[in-house]
């Protein structure tokens, strides 16, 4: 099992008590939890993880990098 899959499995149990997780990664103030779950630090934006289909919301500049992460749903 890959390291990323292990990371995701660690938080899956939170779905029993939460509707979702919202993480914010700013340009100059990196959020280690955002980096941990997306496996990228080169994206400024929001990660919404709803335990079914996670989504990254970002700007136009960071969109190509966001789409390369394991989270295939990226929006402006």
HUMO-V209980 format. One record per run of one state. SS is the DSSP state (alpha for helix, beta for strand, coil for the rest). FROM is the first residue (numbers start at 1). LEN is the number of residues. If there is no record, write none. Layout:
BEGIN
SS|FROM|LEN ; SS|FROM|LEN
END
This chain:
BEGIN
coil|1|2 ; alpha|3|14 ; coil|17|4 ; beta|21|5 ; coil|26|6 ; alpha|32|7 ; coil|39|6 ; beta|45|5 ; coil|50|5 ; beta|55|4 ; coil|59|4 ; alpha|63|6 ; coil|69|5 ; beta|74|2 ; coil|76|1
END
